[in-house]
Amino acid sequence: MKDSILAKIEKKLKDIYRNEYQESFMENFQYLISRWEKEQWDKINAPSEKNIYLITYGDSIYEQGKPTLETLHSFLKKEVQDTITDVHLLPMFPFTSDDGFSVVDYREINPELGTWDHITNMSKDYRLMYDFVANHISKSSEWFKGYLNGEEKYQEYFISKDPEFNTEQVVRPRTSPLFHEYEGKEAVKTAWTTFSEDQVDLNFHHFPVLLETTDILLTYAHKGASSIRLDAIGFIWKESGTSSIHMPEVHAIIQLWREVLNYFKPNTQIITETNVPHQENIRYFGDGTNEAHMVYQFSLPPLVLHTMTTHDSTKLTFWAKTIDKVSNEATYFNFLASHDGIGMRPTEGILTDEERQVLIDKVIENGGRISYKTNTNGSQSVYEMNINYSDALINKGEDNTEEIAVKKMLAAHSILLSVIGVPAIYYHSLLGSENDYHGLGVSGINRRINREKLELSKITRELEENSRRKGIFQGLREMIRIRQQQSAFSPYAQQTVVDLGSKVFALKRQNESTGEEIFFIVNVDSQPATVEIEAKGIDLFTGKELDSVETLEPYQFLWVR
């Protein structure tokens, strides 16, 4: 077994470093493997239809005088219970900016959140997903301080500006400079910064960086992670004269990490985060068995929003027909909202410029903000729309009641909970939140419109007394309860999209192992829709036996078994 993993590691290292490969690389990895073999490793299962992820910060729910991880854990156990099985904790480490994504120390827990003991306690009740921000680290980290101070160990950990390195084709989602200058101990130093002056990219060309990040990855798996999200992973390998995104070496590194995790803790889910057009995104599946276990389904949020805005499912149906089962080991990480905005790049080749503009105009009208990126020709284009997803769904002048707002949110999530893959629900979606204008105004950061921190007693009370929050929260809980009992919703079960016209979106899910089949249909219109249903059976929500012709109320959805 050990000889096998070492042979696989050696092959991947040669794929990554090619002519730069040295025998010492393998010697170092052999030592790393031997060291981790001395530890005890938990066993975990692959995801099933029961697994629902919650995307949240470690301090999303807080109360005065208590570590926020303890408060979050208590809130989930009391209010959410087993509706959620997996908790995605957004970066929980000491940080200096970007709400956690500028990590100071990969191995420590932010003391404002708590300690590793709080993480361990939470892992007894929920499977946990950790963020690995492998592309970049805070300029306040010991690594970067060592670089600035001239410490030999860190001189190749970062990428200084080189006139011989052609950056003209570099693709990145920001408008800030690619390189920044920093005051070093003896002279001014430069460093590559894909995202911001405070987020300094690591140099994976330097083998010790790969070795150290692999050790960090194993630390996360050993300390309770069932899933590990590779943040902005597409940017980790830079090559002169190229886009420096999605390079072959990136894929080889992910494949190496999968081999290592499979050896120590099989079924640990590697989830790649690449907010790019769909065809680029799904390359991270590799051959379906050797790279990401899940990729973020970035096209889903804007396409569902487009569908609910225009009351036309044509584009969603067309796209969904291209989404097939990947393998028995790989599937999609589906979401509608997250800590970031609604990405627009994943609509390229699916929505027209005019259709994208309709969404942009609507988001602005509904109080949202727009964030931009710089293109290789120097122009700027929309990168993402920043808004609470529930507010994004509203059509002014049409969706005028709270009842409709709740129905529309549940209808959108019926799509999320039905399509092939594993569903992930953002905490503000689960809790029925709205735009946070205070957080946006105080910070001046567009993404803060959907990152409000919620005080425990206040949110607990509002889930009972605020009809909007209560309607969305209880509606989602009931949908999830029903879904978790249906094997047809396995992440690896087949999906067949059924085209029944532009006013509805429909599909069938079929589990080949159990033989169970479920037909799903949702009315995406604000008016009743009469359709011929291609399935006979019982609606799991009402217990009603369906006729071949059904009239669906606005935003009504069915699961027919």
C-alpha positions as CSV (number, residue, x, y, z in Angstrom):
1,M,0.0,0.0,0.0
2,K,2.7,2.5,1.0
3,D,4.8,1.6,-2.1
4,S,1.7,2.3,-4.2
5,I,1.1,5.8,-2.8
6,L,4.7,6.7,-3.0
7,A,4.8,5.7,-6.7
8,K,1.7,7.8,-7.4
9,I,3.2,10.8,-5.6
10,E,6.5,10.5,-7.6
11,K,4.6,10.4,-10.9
12,K,2.6,13.5,-9.9
13,L,5.7,15.4,-8.8
14,K,7.3,14.7,-12.1
15,D,4.2,15.9,-13.9
16,I,4.3,19.1,-11.9
17,Y,8.1,19.9,-12.0
18,R,9.2,18.2,-15.1
19,N,12.8,19.1,-15.8
20,E,13.1,20.8,-12.4
21,Y,12.2,17.6,-10.6
22,Q,14.8,16.4,-8.0
23,E,15.1,13.1,-6.1
24,S,15.1,15.1,-2.9
25,F,11.5,16.0,-3.6
26,M,10.5,12.3,-3.2
27,E,12.6,11.9,-0.1
28,N,10.8,14.8,1.6
29,F,7.4,13.4,0.6
30,Q,8.4,10.0,2.0
31,Y,9.2,11.6,5.3
32,L,5.9,13.5,5.3
33,I,3.9,10.3,4.6
34,S,5.8,8.4,7.3
35,R,5.1,11.1,9.9
36,W,1.4,11.2,9.2
37,E,1.2,7.4,9.3
38,K,1.8,7.5,13.0
39,E,-1.5,9.3,13.6
40,Q,-4.9,7.9,14.1
41,W,-7.3,8.7,11.3
42,D,-11.1,8.8,11.4
43,K,-13.2,6.9,8.8
44,I,-16.0,8.8,6.9
45,N,-18.6,8.0,4.3
46,A,-19.1,9.5,0.9
47,P,-22.1,12.0,0.6
48,S,-25.6,10.7,0.1
49,E,-29.0,12.1,-0.4
50,K,-29.0,13.0,3.3
51,N,-26.1,15.4,3.0
52,I,-27.0,19.1,3.0
53,Y,-24.2,21.7,3.4
54,L,-24.7,25.0,5.3
55,I,-22.3,27.8,4.2
56,T,-21.5,30.0,7.1
57,Y,-18.8,32.0,8.9
58,G,-17.6,30.9,12.3
59,D,-19.1,34.1,13.7
60,S,-22.3,34.4,11.7
61,I,-24.3,33.8,14.9
62,Y,-22.9,35.4,18.0
63,E,-23.7,36.3,21.6
64,Q,-21.8,38.6,24.0
65,G,-19.0,37.0,26.1
66,K,-18.9,33.6,24.3
67,P,-16.7,32.2,21.6
68,T,-18.7,32.5,18.4
69,L,-18.0,28.9,17.3
70,E,-19.7,27.7,20.5
71,T,-22.7,29.9,19.8
72,L,-23.0,28.8,16.2
73,H,-22.8,25.1,17.3
74,S,-25.5,25.7,20.0
75,F,-27.8,27.5,17.5
76,L,-27.4,24.8,14.9
77,K,-28.2,22.0,17.4
78,K,-31.2,23.8,18.8
79,E,-32.8,25.5,15.8
80,V,-31.5,23.7,12.7
81,Q,-30.9,20.2,14.1
82,D,-30.3,17.5,11.4
83,T,-31.7,19.6,8.6
84,I,-28.1,20.3,7.9
85,T,-25.5,17.5,8.0
86,D,-22.3,19.4,6.8
87,V,-21.2,22.8,8.0
88,H,-18.9,24.8,5.7
89,L,-16.9,27.0,8.0
90,L,-15.5,29.9,5.9
91,P,-11.9,30.7,6.8
92,M,-11.7,30.4,10.6
93,F,-8.1,31.4,10.9
94,P,-6.4,34.7,12.0
95,F,-6.8,37.1,9.1
96,T,-6.2,40.7,8.2
97,S,-8.7,41.4,5.4
98,D,-11.4,40.1,3.0
99,D,-13.5,38.6,5.8
100,G,-11.1,35.8,6.4
101,F,-9.5,35.1,3.0
102,S,-6.3,36.9,3.9
103,V,-4.9,34.2,6.3
104,V,-2.2,35.1,8.8
105,D,-1.6,31.5,10.0
106,Y,-3.1,28.4,8.4
107,R,-2.7,26.2,11.5
108,E,-4.4,28.4,14.2
109,I,-8.0,29.2,14.9
110,N,-9.0,32.9,15.1
111,P,-9.2,33.4,18.9
112,E,-12.3,35.6,18.4
113,L,-14.1,32.5,17.1
114,G,-12.7,30.0,19.6
115,T,-10.2,27.2,19.5
116,W,-9.6,23.8,17.8
117,D,-11.5,22.3,20.7
118,H,-14.6,24.1,19.6
119,I,-14.1,22.8,16.1
120,T,-13.7,19.3,17.5
121,N,-16.9,19.6,19.5
122,M,-18.8,20.7,16.5
123,S,-17.4,17.8,14.4
124,K,-19.1,15.4,16.8
125,D,-22.6,16.6,15.6
126,Y,-21.9,17.8,12.1
127,R,-19.5,16.9,9.3
128,L,-17.2,19.9,8.6
129,M,-15.9,21.6,5.5
130,Y,-12.8,23.8,5.9
131,D,-11.5,26.4,3.6
132,F,-7.9,26.1,2.3
133,V,-6.9,29.5,0.9
134,A,-3.8,27.9,-0.8
135,N,-3.3,30.6,-3.5
136,H,-2.3,33.4,-1.2
137,I,-1.5,34.4,2.3
138,S,-1.7,37.7,4.3
139,K,1.2,40.1,4.1
140,S,1.2,40.1,7.9
141,S,2.0,36.3,8.0
142,E,5.3,35.1,9.4
143,W,6.0,33.7,5.9
144,F,5.8,37.1,4.2
145,K,7.5,38.9,7.0
146,G,10.4,36.4,6.6
147,Y,10.5,37.2,2.9
148,L,10.7,41.0,3.6
149,N,13.3,40.5,6.3
150,G,15.6,38.5,4.0
151,E,15.2,35.1,5.8
152,E,16.6,32.5,3.5
153,K,13.8,30.0,3.9
154,Y,11.1,32.4,2.5
155,Q,13.0,34.1,-0.3
156,E,11.3,31.8,-2.9
157,Y,7.9,31.5,-1.2
158,F,6.6,34.5,-3.2
159,I,6.8,35.8,-6.7
160,S,8.8,39.0,-7.3
161,K,8.3,41.1,-10.4
162,D,10.5,39.9,-13.2
163,P,10.9,41.9,-16.5
164,E,11.5,38.6,-18.3
165,F,8.1,37.3,-17.2
166,N,5.3,38.1,-19.6
167,T,2.1,38.9,-17.8
168,E,0.1,40.4,-20.7
169,Q,-2.4,37.5,-20.9
170,V,-2.9,37.0,-17.1
171,V,-6.6,36.5,-16.2
172,R,-7.8,37.6,-12.8
173,P,-11.0,38.9,-11.2
174,R,-9.8,42.2,-9.9
175,T,-9.0,45.7,-11.1
176,S,-6.1,46.3,-8.7
177,P,-2.4,46.1,-9.7
178,L,-1.0,42.6,-10.3
179,F,2.2,43.4,-8.4
180,H,2.6,45.6,-5.3
181,E,5.7,47.0,-3.5
182,Y,6.6,46.3,0.1
183,E,9.2,47.8,2.4
184,G,11.8,45.1,3.1
185,K,14.5,45.1,5.7
186,E,17.2,46.1,3.2
187,A,15.3,47.2,0.1
188,V,11.8,47.6,-1.4
189,K,10.5,44.2,-2.5
190,T,7.7,43.3,-5.0
191,A,5.2,40.4,-4.9
192,W,2.5,39.0,-7.2
193,T,-1.0,39.8,-5.8
194,T,-3.9,38.3,-7.7
195,F,-6.6,39.6,-5.4
196,S,-5.3,42.5,-3.3
197,E,-2.2,44.2,-1.8
198,D,-2.8,42.3,1.5
199,Q,-3.2,38.9,-0.2
200,V,0.2,37.8,-1.5
201,D,0.4,34.8,-3.9
202,L,2.5,31.8,-3.0
203,N,5.0,30.4,-5.4
204,F,4.2,26.7,-6.1
205,H,7.2,26.5,-8.5
206,H,9.2,26.4,-5.3
207,F,8.9,22.8,-4.1
208,P,8.9,23.6,-0.3
209,V,5.7,25.5,-0.8
210,L,4.0,22.4,-2.2
211,L,5.4,20.3,0.6
212,E,4.2,22.7,3.3
213,T,0.7,23.2,1.8
214,T,0.3,19.4,1.5
215,D,1.1,19.1,5.2
216,I,-1.5,21.8,6.0
217,L,-4.1,19.9,3.9
218,L,-3.4,16.7,5.9
219,T,-3.6,18.8,9.2
220,Y,-7.1,19.9,8.2
221,A,-8.2,16.3,7.4
222,H,-6.8,15.0,10.6
223,K,-8.4,17.8,12.6
224,G,-12.0,16.9,11.6
225,A,-12.5,18.1,8.0
226,S,-14.8,15.8,5.9
227,S,-14.5,18.3,3.0
228,I,-11.9,20.7,2.0
229,R,-12.6,23.7,-0.2
230,L,-9.7,24.8,-2.4
231,D,-10.3,28.5,-2.6
232,A,-9.3,30.3,-5.9
233,I,-7.3,27.1,-6.8
234,G,-7.1,27.9,-10.5
235,F,-4.6,30.6,-9.9
236,I,-1.9,28.7,-8.0
237,W,0.5,28.1,-11.0
238,K,2.0,31.0,-13.0
239,E,3.6,30.6,-16.4
240,S,5.1,33.4,-18.5
241,G,3.1,34.3,-21.6
242,T,0.0,32.5,-20.4
243,S,-3.3,33.3,-18.7
244,S,-1.8,31.8,-15.5
245,I,-5.1,30.2,-14.7
246,H,-6.1,26.5,-15.0
247,M,-2.5,25.5,-15.9
248,P,-1.9,21.7,-16.2
249,E,0.3,21.9,-13.1
250,V,-2.8,23.1,-11.1
251,H,-4.7,19.9,-12.0
252,A,-1.6,17.8,-11.2
253,I,-1.4,19.3,-7.8
254,I,-5.0,18.7,-7.0
255,Q,-4.6,15.1,-8.2
256,L,-1.6,14.7,-5.9
257,W,-3.6,16.0,-3.0
258,R,-6.4,13.6,-3.8
259,E,-4.0,10.7,-3.8
260,V,-2.6,11.7,-0.4
261,L,-6.1,12.2,1.2
262,N,-7.3,8.9,-0.2
263,Y,-4.4,7.2,1.4
264,F,-5.0,8.6,4.9
265,K,-8.8,9.4,5.0
266,P,-10.8,8.0,2.0
267,N,-14.0,9.9,1.1
268,T,-12.6,13.3,2.3
269,Q,-14.2,15.6,-0.3
270,I,-12.0,17.9,-2.3
271,I,-14.1,20.8,-3.6
272,T,-12.7,23.2,-6.2
273,E,-13.8,26.8,-6.3
274,T,-13.2,28.2,-9.8
275,N,-15.7,31.0,-10.6
276,V,-15.3,30.7,-14.4
277,P,-17.3,29.7,-17.4
278,H,-18.9,26.3,-17.1
279,Q,-16.6,24.3,-19.5
280,E,-13.5,25.6,-17.7
281,N,-15.0,24.8,-14.3
282,I,-15.9,21.1,-15.0
283,R,-12.3,20.3,-16.1
284,Y,-11.5,20.0,-12.4
285,F,-13.3,16.7,-12.3
286,G,-10.3,15.3,-14.1
287,D,-11.4,11.8,-15.4
288,G,-14.2,11.7,-12.7
289,T,-12.2,9.6,-10.3
290,N,-8.8,11.4,-9.9
291,E,-9.3,15.1,-9.2
292,A,-12.1,17.1,-7.5
293,H,-14.9,15.1,-5.8
294,M,-17.1,18.2,-6.3
295,V,-16.9,21.4,-8.3
296,Y,-18.9,24.5,-7.5
297,Q,-21.9,24.7,-9.9
298,F,-21.3,28.4,-10.6
299,S,-23.8,28.6,-13.5
300,L,-26.8,27.6,-11.3
301,P,-27.3,30.9,-9.3
302,P,-27.4,33.3,-12.2
303,L,-29.5,30.9,-14.4
304,V,-32.1,30.3,-11.7
305,L,-32.2,34.1,-11.1
306,H,-32.6,34.6,-14.9
307,T,-35.4,32.0,-15.0
308,M,-37.3,33.5,-12.0
309,T,-36.9,37.1,-13.4
310,T,-38.0,36.4,-16.9
311,H,-40.5,33.6,-16.1
312,D,-38.8,31.6,-18.8
313,S,-37.0,28.3,-18.2
314,T,-35.7,27.9,-21.7
315,K,-32.0,28.8,-20.9
316,L,-32.0,26.8,-17.7
317,T,-33.5,23.8,-19.4
318,F,-31.0,24.0,-22.3
319,W,-28.1,24.2,-19.9
320,A,-29.4,21.6,-17.5
321,K,-29.5,19.1,-20.4
322,T,-25.7,19.3,-20.6
323,I,-25.3,18.3,-16.9
324,D,-24.8,14.6,-16.7
325,K,-23.7,12.2,-14.0
326,V,-19.9,12.5,-13.6
327,S,-19.1,9.2,-11.9
328,N,-19.9,7.3,-8.7
329,E,-17.3,9.3,-6.9
330,A,-17.7,12.9,-8.3
331,T,-20.6,15.3,-8.5
332,Y,-21.6,18.9,-8.4
333,F,-21.6,21.3,-5.4
334,N,-24.8,23.1,-6.0
335,F,-25.7,26.5,-4.4
336,L,-27.7,29.7,-5.1
337,A,-26.1,32.1,-2.7
338,S,-22.8,32.3,-0.9
339,H,-20.5,34.8,1.0
340,D,-19.5,36.1,-2.5
341,G,-21.8,37.6,-5.1
342,I,-23.7,36.0,-8.0
343,G,-20.9,35.4,-10.6
344,M,-21.5,36.5,-14.1
345,R,-18.6,34.8,-15.9
346,P,-20.3,31.4,-15.6
347,T,-23.1,32.7,-17.8
348,E,-20.7,33.3,-20.7
349,G,-21.9,31.2,-23.7
350,I,-25.3,30.7,-22.0
351,L,-26.9,34.1,-21.6
352,T,-26.6,36.9,-24.1
353,D,-25.2,40.3,-23.2
354,E,-28.8,41.7,-23.2
355,E,-30.0,39.0,-20.8
356,R,-27.1,39.6,-18.5
357,Q,-27.9,43.3,-18.5
358,V,-31.5,42.6,-17.5
359,L,-30.1,40.9,-14.3
360,I,-27.6,43.7,-13.6
361,D,-30.3,46.4,-13.9
362,K,-32.6,44.4,-11.7
363,V,-30.0,43.9,-9.0
364,I,-29.3,47.6,-9.0
365,E,-33.0,48.4,-8.8
366,N,-33.4,46.0,-5.9
367,G,-30.6,47.7,-3.9
368,G,-27.6,45.5,-4.8
369,R,-24.2,46.4,-6.0
370,I,-22.0,45.4,-9.0
371,S,-18.3,44.4,-8.9
372,Y,-16.0,44.5,-11.9
373,K,-12.9,42.8,-13.2
374,T,-10.1,44.0,-15.6
375,N,-9.9,42.2,-18.9
376,T,-6.6,41.4,-20.7
377,N,-7.2,44.3,-23.1
378,G,-7.5,46.8,-20.2
379,S,-11.3,47.1,-20.4
380,Q,-13.6,46.3,-17.4
381,S,-16.6,43.9,-17.3
382,V,-19.0,42.8,-14.6
383,Y,-17.6,40.0,-12.4
384,E,-20.4,39.5,-9.9
385,M,-23.6,41.0,-8.6
386,N,-23.7,41.6,-4.8
387,I,-27.1,41.2,-3.2
388,N,-29.0,38.9,-0.9
389,Y,-30.5,36.1,-3.1
390,S,-34.0,36.6,-1.8
391,D,-33.9,40.3,-2.7
392,A,-32.4,39.5,-6.1
393,L,-35.4,37.3,-6.9
394,I,-38.0,40.1,-6.4
395,N,-39.5,41.6,-9.5
396,K,-40.5,45.1,-8.5
397,G,-44.2,45.9,-9.4
398,E,-45.0,42.2,-9.7
399,D,-43.8,40.4,-6.5
400,N,-45.4,42.9,-4.1
401,T,-46.3,40.7,-1.2
402,E,-44.3,38.9,1.4
403,E,-46.1,35.7,0.6
404,I,-44.9,35.8,-3.0
405,A,-41.3,36.6,-1.8
406,V,-41.4,33.5,0.4
407,K,-42.9,31.3,-2.4
408,K,-40.3,32.5,-4.9
409,M,-37.4,31.8,-2.5
410,L,-38.7,28.3,-1.9
411,A,-39.3,27.7,-5.6
412,A,-35.7,28.7,-6.4
413,H,-34.5,26.3,-3.7
414,S,-36.7,23.5,-5.0
415,I,-34.5,23.6,-8.1
416,L,-31.3,23.6,-5.9
417,L,-32.6,20.6,-4.0
418,S,-33.6,18.6,-7.1
419,V,-30.7,18.9,-9.6
420,I,-27.9,16.4,-9.6
421,G,-25.3,17.0,-7.0
422,V,-25.0,18.0,-3.3
423,P,-27.0,21.1,-2.1
424,A,-25.3,23.9,-0.2
425,I,-27.5,26.6,1.4
426,Y,-26.0,29.9,2.6
427,Y,-27.0,30.8,6.1
428,H,-28.7,34.0,5.1
429,S,-30.9,32.0,2.6
430,L,-31.8,29.4,5.3
431,L,-32.7,32.2,7.8
432,G,-34.7,34.3,5.3
433,S,-32.5,37.4,5.6
434,E,-32.5,40.6,3.4
435,N,-29.9,43.0,2.2
436,D,-27.7,44.4,5.0
437,Y,-27.3,48.1,4.0
438,H,-25.7,49.0,7.3
439,G,-22.9,46.5,6.8
440,L,-22.5,47.7,3.3
441,G,-22.4,51.4,4.2
442,V,-20.0,51.1,7.2
443,S,-17.5,49.0,5.3
444,G,-17.9,50.2,1.7
445,I,-17.4,46.6,0.7
446,N,-19.9,45.4,-1.8
447,R,-19.9,41.8,-0.6
448,R,-20.9,42.9,3.0
449,I,-24.4,43.4,1.7
450,N,-24.9,39.7,2.3
451,R,-22.6,39.0,5.2
452,E,-24.5,40.3,8.2
453,K,-23.6,38.8,11.6
454,L,-26.7,37.8,13.6
455,E,-27.1,38.1,17.4
456,L,-28.3,34.8,18.8
457,S,-31.4,35.9,20.9
458,K,-32.5,38.3,18.1
459,I,-32.4,35.7,15.3
460,T,-33.9,33.0,17.5
461,R,-36.8,35.3,18.2
462,E,-37.2,36.4,14.6
463,L,-37.4,32.8,13.4
464,E,-40.6,32.6,15.4
465,E,-42.0,36.1,15.0
466,N,-40.8,37.4,11.6
467,S,-43.2,35.9,9.1
468,R,-40.7,36.2,6.2
469,R,-37.9,34.5,8.1
470,K,-40.2,31.9,9.5
471,G,-41.8,31.1,6.2
472,I,-38.5,30.5,4.4
473,F,-36.8,28.7,7.3
474,Q,-39.6,26.3,8.0
475,G,-40.3,25.8,4.3
476,L,-36.7,24.9,3.6
477,R,-36.5,22.6,6.6
478,E,-39.6,20.7,5.4
479,M,-38.3,20.4,1.9
480,I,-35.0,19.0,3.2
481,R,-36.7,16.6,5.5
482,I,-38.6,15.0,2.6
483,R,-35.6,15.1,0.3
484,Q,-33.3,13.2,2.8
485,Q,-35.6,10.2,2.6
486,Q,-35.5,9.8,-1.2
487,S,-32.6,7.7,-2.6
488,A,-33.4,9.2,-6.0
489,F,-31.7,12.4,-4.8
490,S,-28.4,10.6,-4.3
491,P,-25.6,12.9,-5.5
492,Y,-24.7,10.2,-8.0
493,A,-28.2,9.3,-9.2
494,Q,-29.1,9.9,-12.8
495,Q,-30.8,13.0,-14.0
496,T,-33.0,13.5,-17.1
497,V,-34.3,17.0,-17.9
498,V,-37.8,17.1,-19.2
499,D,-38.9,20.0,-21.5
500,L,-42.5,20.8,-20.8
501,G,-42.5,24.4,-22.0
502,S,-41.0,27.7,-20.9
503,K,-43.2,28.3,-17.9
504,V,-42.0,25.3,-15.9
505,F,-38.7,23.6,-15.2
506,A,-38.8,19.8,-14.9
507,L,-36.6,16.8,-14.5
508,K,-36.4,13.2,-13.4
509,R,-34.0,11.7,-10.9
510,Q,-33.4,8.0,-10.9
511,N,-31.3,5.8,-8.6
512,E,-30.2,2.8,-10.5
513,S,-29.3,0.9,-7.4
514,T,-32.7,1.3,-5.6
515,G,-34.9,1.7,-8.6
516,E,-36.5,4.8,-7.1
517,E,-37.5,7.6,-9.4
518,I,-38.8,11.1,-8.6
519,F,-40.3,13.5,-11.1
520,F,-39.7,17.2,-10.2
521,I,-41.5,20.2,-11.7
522,V,-41.7,23.9,-10.7
523,N,-43.8,26.7,-12.1
524,V,-41.4,29.6,-12.7
525,D,-44.2,32.0,-13.6
526,S,-46.2,34.5,-11.5
527,Q,-49.3,33.1,-13.2
528,P,-50.8,29.5,-12.9
529,A,-49.4,27.1,-15.4
530,T,-51.3,24.1,-16.8
531,V,-49.0,21.2,-18.0
532,E,-49.2,17.6,-19.0
533,I,-47.2,15.7,-16.4
534,E,-45.2,12.7,-17.7
535,A,-45.3,10.9,-14.4
536,K,-48.0,9.2,-12.4
537,G,-47.6,8.9,-8.6
538,I,-47.9,10.7,-5.3
539,D,-46.7,14.2,-4.7
540,L,-44.5,14.0,-1.6
541,F,-45.5,17.5,-0.4
542,T,-49.3,17.0,-0.4
543,G,-49.8,13.3,-0.5
544,K,-52.1,13.9,-3.5
545,E,-52.2,11.4,-6.4
546,L,-51.6,13.4,-9.6
547,D,-53.5,13.5,-12.8
548,S,-51.8,13.6,-16.2
549,V,-52.8,17.2,-16.5
550,E,-52.1,19.5,-13.6
551,T,-52.4,23.2,-13.0
552,L,-49.6,24.6,-10.9
553,E,-50.1,27.7,-8.8
554,P,-47.5,30.5,-9.2
555,Y,-44.1,29.2,-8.0
556,Q,-45.6,25.8,-7.0
557,F,-43.4,22.8,-7.2
558,L,-44.0,19.0,-6.9
559,W,-41.9,15.9,-6.2
560,V,-43.7,13.0,-7.6
561,R,-42.6,9.5,-6.6
